[in-house]
């Protein structure tokens, strides 16, 4: 195991949340991602269910700011509406 470093992921569960207006702005999200990348983090974590108050908002804004074109890998989870019950 020597020489292996953990992979760091930046969580984007609040991107697109109406509760945090700063993260509904593509310009703000893009600026934040630039800062994250400067830290050497290129893995983003999201899900079809994020954020809680705007389902899919996180994935949509990551697409809008073209996060993958900025060198990020986007790791997501699948939302299966037919089995998800609120």
PyMOL commands that set and color helices and strands:
alter all, ss='L'
color gray80, all
select helices_A, chain A and resi 21-24+26-38+57-64+67-70
alter helices_A, ss='H'
color red, helices_A
select strands_A, chain A and resi 9-11+43-45+73-75
alter strands_A, ss='S'
color yellow, strands_A
deselect
rebuild
show_as cartoon
